[in-house]
């Protein structure tokens, strides 16, 4: 999405696109596991480990989008050029509209789509383009607090069939707004907080080893503290009812504060580690295919459902599978995606969907 911005920043593009590739692969594993209703009765610990990926890969994806918004507007912000900033904002809003509309088409195929939510996040990100880092972090935390307020006053389970993960009334005005802002798969509250946090990270000087180290350690500590708090809550049998019974859960449904802190911290640590790895092994042969995978993230996100799950469905392999089969299938698709992305990028500058978005938004 922001390839033209990052192409002149070789050390940084490697790290950010490497992180995006990991996010895509993580999303493929999670979605294959969910669709196949994967189980592991003889290895519950393995299931718990892969369950921990739920909502983490998507959060990493959104935080990286926030980083991209800050990089996109860097020149205009640093020059203090209002006209250039308005132009950047207009470009982001066009991309947001494309993703929102594309997501609404895609949701017919993939109900757990993130693209239309992504479009809504970007509208807020465009409005916050000139904010200082402190204001962005404060706004991110406000999005988390906003979800808590909504959860305390509204019925989080409205519209949901939790057995099938089907959502009734999505296309009604009230149901659509409720799903988009409050209780969908990736609602504006609190998920826009990930984008705003990414925008703050995008202002940091990640060329500095000290800054990179601080981001990594801060993220690691956030993740560890949140996970320990959730574990302690479960072990102590902390009470709760309704939506609050999930207060100590690490899953993204509902996206309560401990989940958000853990996912944000994990993403910060992964991004810092990937930037370091991209700098450390920038000439390594294994890096380029993963960088190219990250650059075709939008195309691969759509392909993992349309092609990956489509083939499995045609073969009758989507329902009631083991965890090993689900993860193995996801890794086979991911390996093919990495190879395909590498071969594609050796000939073309943009992926098919990335090219379409560029054509539609100028």
C-alpha positions in Angstrom: 0.0 0.0 0.0 2.8 2.4 0.8 5.4 0.8 -1.4 6.2 4.0 -3.2 7.0 5.7 0.1 9.1 2.9 1.5 11.1 2.2 -1.7 13.6 4.9 -0.9 14.1 3.7 2.6 15.7 0.3 2.0 16.7 -0.6 5.5 13.3 0.4 6.9 11.2 -1.1 4.1 12.8 -4.5 4.7 11.9 -4.5 8.4 8.3 -3.2 8.0 7.5 -5.5 5.1 9.0 -8.5 6.9 6.7 -7.7 9.8 3.7 -7.4 7.4 4.6 -10.8 5.9 4.6 -12.4 9.3 1.2 -10.7 10.0 -0.2 -12.2 6.7 1.1 -15.7 7.5 -0.3 -15.4 11.1 -3.7 -14.4 9.8 -3.7 -17.3 7.3 -3.0 -19.8 10.2 -5.7 -18.3 12.4 -8.3 -18.2 9.7 -7.6 -21.7 8.5 -7.8 -22.9 12.1 -11.1 -21.2 12.7 -12.8 -22.2 9.5 -11.8 -25.8 9.9 -13.0 -25.8 13.6 -9.6 -27.4 14.3 -9.2 -29.4 17.4 -6.3 -31.0 19.2 -7.7 -33.3 22.0 -4.4 -35.0 22.5 -2.4 -31.8 22.5 -4.3 -29.0 24.3 -1.1 -27.0 24.8 -0.5 -26.8 21.1 -4.1 -25.6 20.6 -3.6 -22.9 23.3 -0.4 -21.7 21.6 -2.1 -21.3 18.2 -5.2 -19.8 19.9 -2.9 -17.1 21.3 -2.4 -15.9 17.7 -6.1 -14.9 17.5 -6.2 -11.2 17.1 -2.5 -10.8 17.3 -1.6 -11.0 13.6 -4.5 -8.7 12.7 -3.4 -6.2 15.3 0.1 -6.2 13.9 -1.3 -5.6 10.4 -3.3 -2.6 11.6 -0.4 -1.1 13.6 1.8 -1.4 10.5 -0.8 0.5 8.6 -0.5 3.3 11.1 3.2 3.3 10.7 2.7 3.7 7.0 0.4 6.7 7.4 3.1 8.5 9.4 5.7 7.7 6.8 3.4 8.9 4.1 2.9 12.3 5.7 6.4 12.7 7.1 7.7 15.2 4.5 4.6 17.4 4.7 4.6 17.3 8.5 8.3 18.1 8.9 8.1 20.9 6.3 5.0 22.3 8.0 3.3 22.4 4.6 -0.6 22.6 5.1 -1.2 22.1 1.3 0.9 19.0 1.1 -0.7 17.7 4.3 -4.2 18.2 2.8 -3.0 16.4 -0.3 -1.8 13.4 1.8 -5.0 13.4 3.7 -7.1 13.4 0.5 -5.0 10.4 -0.8 -5.6 8.5 2.4 -9.3 9.1 2.3 -9.5 7.8 -1.3 -7.7 4.6 -0.2 -10.0 4.4 2.8 -13.0 4.6 0.5 -11.6 1.9 -1.8 -10.9 -0.5 1.1 -14.3 0.1 2.7 -16.1 -0.7 -0.5 -13.9 -3.6 -1.4 -14.4 -5.0 2.1 -18.2 -4.8 1.8 -17.9 -6.8 -1.4 -15.5 -9.2 0.2 -17.7 -9.8 3.3 -20.1 -11.7 1.1 -17.3 -14.3 0.8 -15.5 -13.8 4.1 -17.8 -12.6 7.0 -14.7 -11.9 9.2 -13.3 -9.4 6.7 -11.1 -6.6 8.1 -10.9 -4.4 5.0 -14.1 -2.4 5.5 -13.1 -1.8 9.2 -9.6 -0.9 7.9 -11.2 1.8 5.7 -13.0 3.3 8.8 -9.8 3.3 10.8 -8.0 5.2 8.0 -10.6 7.9 8.0 -9.8 8.6 11.6 -6.1 8.3 10.9 -6.3 10.8 8.1 -8.0 13.3 10.5 -5.2 12.7 13.0 -2.4 13.0 10.5 -0.9 16.2 12.0 -1.2 15.2 15.7 1.8 14.9 17.9 2.9 11.4 19.1 1.6 12.0 22.6 -1.8 13.0 21.3 -1.9 9.8 19.1 -1.1 7.6 22.1 -3.7 9.3 24.2 -6.3 8.9 21.4 -5.4 5.2 21.1 -6.1 4.7 24.8 -9.3 6.7 24.5 -10.5 4.2 21.9 -9.9 1.4 24.4 -11.7 3.3 27.1 -14.5 4.0 24.6 -15.0 0.3 24.0 -15.2 -0.3 27.8 -17.9 2.4 28.1 -19.9 0.9 25.2 -19.6 -2.6 26.6 -20.9 -1.3 30.0 -23.9 0.3 28.4 -24.8 -1.8 25.3 -25.4 -5.6 24.7 -22.1 -6.9 23.2 -23.8 -10.1 22.1 -26.5 -8.4 20.1 -26.7 -9.9 16.6 -24.3 -12.8 17.4 -24.7 -16.5 17.2 -21.6 -17.5 19.0 -21.9 -21.2 18.0 -21.6 -20.4 14.3 -20.0 -16.9 14.5 -22.9 -15.7 12.3 -24.1 -12.1 12.7 -27.7 -11.3 12.2 -28.8 -8.0 10.9 -25.4 -6.9 9.5 -27.1 -5.2 6.5 -29.7 -3.3 8.6 -28.7 0.3 9.5 -28.7 -0.3 13.2 -26.9 -3.7 12.9 -24.3 -2.3 10.5 -23.4 0.6 12.7 -23.3 -1.6 15.8 -21.1 -4.1 14.1 -18.7 -1.5 12.6 -18.2 0.6 15.8 -18.8 -1.8 18.7 -19.2 -5.6 18.3 -18.0 -6.7 15.0 -14.9 -8.8 14.3 -12.6 -5.7 14.3 -14.7 -2.8 15.5 -13.7 0.9 15.3 -13.7 0.9 19.2 -11.0 -0.2 20.2 -9.3 -1.4 17.0 -8.6 2.1 15.6 -6.4 2.4 18.7 -3.9 0.0 17.0 -3.7 2.3 14.0 -3.2 5.4 16.1 -0.5 3.6 18.1 1.2 2.6 14.8 1.1 6.3 13.7 2.9 7.2 16.9 5.5 4.5 16.3 5.9 5.8 12.7 7.2 9.1 14.2 10.0 7.3 16.1 13.5 7.2 14.7 13.9 3.5 14.2 17.2 4.0 12.6 18.4 4.5 16.1 19.4 1.3 17.9 18.5 2.9 21.3 15.0 3.8 20.1 14.5 0.3 18.5 15.7 -1.3 21.8 13.2 0.8 23.8 10.3 -0.1 21.6 11.2 -3.8 21.7 11.6 -3.9 25.5 8.4 -1.7 26.1 6.4 -4.0 23.8 7.8 -7.1 25.4 7.0 -5.9 28.9 3.4 -4.8 27.9 2.8 -8.3 26.4 4.2 -10.1 29.4 2.4 -8.0 32.1 -0.9 -8.3 30.3 -0.5 -12.1 29.8 0.5 -12.5 33.5 -2.6 -10.5 34.5 -4.9 -12.6 32.4 -3.3 -15.9 33.7 -3.6 -14.7 37.3 -7.3 -13.7 36.7 -8.1 -17.2 35.4 -6.2 -19.0 38.1 -7.8 -17.0 40.9 -11.2 -17.5 39.4 -11.9 -13.8 39.2 -15.7 -13.2 38.9 -17.5 -11.7 36.0 -20.7 -11.9 34.1 -21.8 -11.2 30.5 -19.0 -9.5 28.5 -17.0 -9.1 31.7 -16.6 -12.8 32.1 -14.1 -12.5 29.3 -12.0 -9.8 31.1 -9.2 -12.3 31.6 -9.3 -13.8 28.1 -6.5 -13.2 25.6 -8.9 -13.5 22.6 -10.1 -10.6 20.5 -13.9 -11.3 21.0 -14.6 -9.2 23.0 -11.5 -6.9 22.6 -11.2 -5.9 26.3 -8.2 -3.9 27.6 -5.9 -6.7 28.6 -6.2 -8.2 25.2 -5.5 -4.9 23.5 -2.5 -4.2 25.7 -1.1 -7.7 25.0 -1.7 -7.5 21.3 -0.2 -4.0 21.0 2.9 -5.0 23.0 3.4 -8.1 21.0 3.2 -6.1 17.8 5.6 -3.5 19.0 8.2 -6.2 19.9 7.7 -7.9 16.5 8.1 -4.7 14.6 11.2 -3.7 16.4 12.7 -7.2 15.9 11.8 -7.2 12.2 13.4 -3.7 11.6 16.5 -5.0 13.4 16.5 -8.2 11.3 16.0 -6.3 8.1 18.9 -4.1 8.9 21.1 -6.9 10.1 20.5 -9.3 7.1 19.5 -6.8 4.4 21.5 -8.7 1.8 20.4 -12.2 2.8 18.8 -14.2 0.1 15.9 -15.3 2.4 14.8 -11.8 3.2 13.7 -10.6 -0.3 10.9 -13.2 -0.7 9.4 -12.3 2.7 9.7 -8.6 1.9 7.9 -9.2 -1.4 5.2 -11.1 0.5 4.7 -8.1 2.8 4.4 -5.8 -0.3 1.6 -8.0 -1.7 -0.2 -8.3 1.6 -3.6 -7.0 0.3 -3.6 -9.4 -2.6 -2.6 -12.3 -0.4 -5.2 -11.5 2.2 -7.9 -11.9 -0.4 -6.2 -14.9 -2.0 -6.0 -16.9 1.2 -9.8 -17.1 1.3 -10.7 -17.1 -2.4 -7.9 -19.5 -3.5 -6.7 -21.2 -0.3 -10.0 -21.9 1.3 -11.7 -22.2 -2.0 -9.5 -25.2 -3.0 -9.9 -26.8 0.4 -13.7 -26.4 0.2 -13.8 -27.9 -3.4 -11.9 -30.9 -2.0 -14.2 -31.2 1.0 -11.5 -30.5 3.5 -12.8 -27.5 5.4 -14.8 -29.0 8.2 -13.9 -30.7 11.4 -10.1 -31.1 10.9 -7.3 -31.5 13.3 -5.1 -28.7 14.4 -2.1 -30.3 12.6 -4.0 -30.4 9.3 -5.2 -26.8 9.6 -1.8 -25.4 10.5 -0.1 -27.6 7.9 -2.6 -26.4 5.2 -2.0 -22.8 6.2 1.8 -23.2 6.0 1.6 -24.9 2.6 -0.5 -22.0 1.3 1.9 -19.5 3.0 4.9 -21.2 1.3 3.1 -20.9 -2.0 2.2 -17.3 -1.3 5.9 -16.4 -0.5 7.1 -18.0 -3.7 4.4 -16.5 -5.8 4.9 -13.0 -4.3 8.6 -13.3 -5.0 8.2 -14.3 -8.6 5.5 -11.7 -9.1 7.6 -8.8 -7.7 10.6 -9.7 -9.8 8.4 -8.6 -12.8 5.8 -6.2 -11.4 6.0 -3.3 -9.0 2.6 -3.9 -7.4 0.4 -6.8 -6.6 -2.9 -7.2 -8.6 -5.1 -5.7 -5.9 -2.6 -3.1 -4.9 -2.5 -2.1 -8.6 -6.3 -1.9 -8.7 -6.3 0.3 -5.7 -3.7 2.6 -7.2 -5.7 2.8 -10.4 -8.9 3.6 -8.6 -7.5 6.1 -6.1 -4.8 7.8 -8.3 
